[in-house]
Amino acid sequence: MDDAVVVGGGAAGLCLAHWLTRTGTGVTLVEAPDGPLRPAERTWCYWEAGTGEFEEAVVASWQRLRVRGPDGSAVGSDPSPLRYRMVRSGPFEQLVHSRLAAAPEARVLRATAHEVRDAPYGAEVRCTTADGRPLTLRGRYVFDSRPVPGAPPHRTILLQHFRGWFVRTAAPRFEPQVADLMDFRVPQPRHGLAFGYVLPLAPDRALVEYTEFSRAPLTTAAYEAALRQYSAGVLRLGRFTVESAEQGVIPMTDARFPRRTGRAVFRIGAAGGATRPATGYTFAAVQRQSRAIATALRDGRPGVPPPHGRRALAMDAVLLRALDTGRVDGPRFFTDLFRRVPMERLLRFLDGGSTPWEEFGIGLRTPVGPMLRTAAEVPFLARRATGRSEESS
């Protein structure tokens, strides 16, 4: 029997398995076999100061960040000591697998997990191996990172949905040292907001994404049309080829995700609420949470700490509601926020590392009237499990 069984080989499962082995905890990591249950390669981004634990998996980073308003005006800054980083799931998985292979207390198993439940000795995972055999794994604790169907009861829910192209241009078109986090020079939807996102990899290569915060995803054809318009009409890339594409949907919600589903069964990652509701970023929170879980387990205090603080979640709930009701104009809100708040301070705020005084100052640089009205309203809204926002239409 293992000390811990980790279900799922995404960012959360890989991070936790890594940190558990660093504390000498015996762990089995269960990953889905090749096939439809294994997700396509995807991109994770985050910001960090100095050299992080997974620096070897970073495929690109940027010292300067920029936001463009609907009129094309640019707000750019160097958020030192923070640096914006891109990790691709393939190299990240290879790095963590190599570290787990060198740890005698760790093993990686390819199997499909069907059921996770408490047992007299701890918890168990019922699986089917890649060759079709039933298998039951036993551990003192199980940490489950598999996606949960739907969102728990919530007051507001928006979707961050996107499609991105990895492009190569015929001539140099990108500034490799500058990442465009939000470019609002795209047509805005009737509800929510839309923006372009550009991460240059070389003067002639970049990840170019079209992203919306709204209530429903688009068709692939609609994303493709938006990307063509953005690439040709806004970025003016000229001739280019699309080398690969990625697409995704991230729930942005004030739902309370349970982190414990049994006496010895815990949820981690996005399934445990690690996604920051107002931004959709997850990777940095997963790293912090994984280190904390491993330390607590080593010290005999098993559990999954909250990935975000109460103040951060309360502020996110207000912002999501304000965006969903249309009380604030999304493009103007974010452009003004990046213009009025130093980039390094704003990134720390978005990562939950700001002080109450800094948060008060940031709040004064938002549309105060609509935000106060929304803050007064949110506590009285009912939480629903309908997949829609409270009282939205």
Secondary structure, DSSP 8 states (H G I E B T S, - for coil): -EEEEEE--SHHHHHHHHHHHHTT--EEEEE--SSTTS----EEEEEEES--TTGGGEEEEESEEEEE-TT--EEEE--TTEEEEEEEHHHHHHHHHHHHHT-TTEEEEEEEEEEEEEETTEEEEEEEETTS-EEEEEEEEEEE-S--SS--SBS-EEEEEEEEEEEEESS----TTEEEEEE--S---SSSEEEEEEEEEETTEEEEEEEEEESS---HHHHHHHHHIIIIIIS---SEEEEEEEEEEEEEE-----SBSSSSEEE-GGGGT-S-TTT---HHHHHHHHHHHHHHHHTT------SS-HHHHHHHHHHHHHHHHTSS-HHHHHHHHHHHS-HHHHHHHHTT---HHHHHHHHHTS-HHHHHHHHHHGGGS--B-SSS-TT--
